[in-house]
Amino acid sequence: MSGVDFQPTGEQRDLRAGVRDLLAGRYGREALRASVEAGVAVDRRLWRELGGAGFFALRLPEADGGVGLGLPEAVLVFEEAGRALLPGPLVATFLAAGVVPGAAAGTAVVTAFDLDGPLVAHLAEADAVLGAPALPEGEPVRSVDPLTPLHRVARPGRAGPYRDEGALLTAALQLGSALRTLELAVAHARRREQFGQPIGAFQAVKHLCAGMLVRAEVARTAVYAAALTGDGAEIAAAKLLADEAAVQGARDCLQVYGGMGFTWEADVHLHLKRAWVRAEQWRTAAQAEELLAADLLGADG
């Protein structure tokens, strides 16, 4: 990304297109629905393919077998993963590359203490917990998202030094989801007809789609800016805005669908459920607001 408009460079656009093509071919809608039906939250074969494609090693130096890119490129890659609703502890495994053996290559699945309290996502599928000496024992807890299984552990740990980057990458996932639900809403508004015309011609539907677009674009600018600066307060703001764009965007998309998007056969409800879970990962809205308030008070005096 370059300049004050945060537009991706040609190489970054090529990277994003390549990741989108990879996920479309390997984890398209049919694969997503198959995962939901089978309850498979982590496909080990797909995980290794992602590792082989450099997904997890994106920021490792080339001398260490990585791709040698930075946070801006990572954000673009995770945006595409969010768009595709790719499941699994992507952020934790990415952050574990170079720290946990096998994480960079996708041969190890790594989760993290990225949820407040005693809950850990993907614990049963994980080989390690980022920053922890061993896998803790956990009791399964029902999750709102069928592809984000949760476990309650007796002694939760902390995200520690990974919190900022984890929050930024999670914000990128939320951004991808927000942009995808916008696409779904617009496509449905053009296709669905009532009273002899597409529902997109009705003012109420136009307003819903316009609101989704504004929130997604504001979040996109915040996420891209935070990727360039790496500033903790800007990352907190990006997470706050991306969470809102993903959650409210999915809600508005459901409205455009006339409520039928909450049926099991549609994908919209999966975006909403994943957005709910991600909003609680790495940095919640309350935590982001506290950080932003402290930053503003510090700047004032």
C-alpha angles and dihedrals in degrees: 000000000000139000128015093295092066093225115165117248122242092263091049091050089051090050092051092047091049093052091046091052091047093051094042090055098040104029108023126147094286091053091047092052091046090053091051094047093047095039091233107156096172122033104199093200092053090045090056091046090053089050091050090051090055096250095136096032094052095117099036114108115260089240088063094049096267135122095250098224130133145237095283090058092044090054091054091050093049091047088061092047089054091048090055093044089234105186132217137066093304096155096049093046090048092051090046093059107120090013105062116043112248096015095106092049094045093241090115127053113213127191130184144212088257097138122077114248128009100327123109123183122224093003094146092053096044130101093195144005114233110252095005125111093223143001110276122223115254143187117229115250124192112255128207088224113065091209097048106067115192134208130194113226128195097227114029120197132210135262088228118171092002096064099097097047090041090053092049094050091046088051088054090053089051091049092054091050092049092052091048095051088049089055091048092049094049093046091050092046090055095044103041116079132198128174089006099304139078112275087234087076090067116095095227092057092045090054092050092051093044091052091050091051094049094049093046094049093046089050091047092055092048093048094047092047092050090049089057098045102032087209115159096222092048090049090052090051091048092051091048093051095042092050090052092047092050099043099039092039091056090047092051091046088056088054091051088051088055091242095299089106087080091065115108092244094061126076099217095085090053090059091049094049093047090047090053091054095044090051087066095047128099094342127015125210091257092051092047091050092050091050092048092048091050091048092050093047090049092050090051096054 
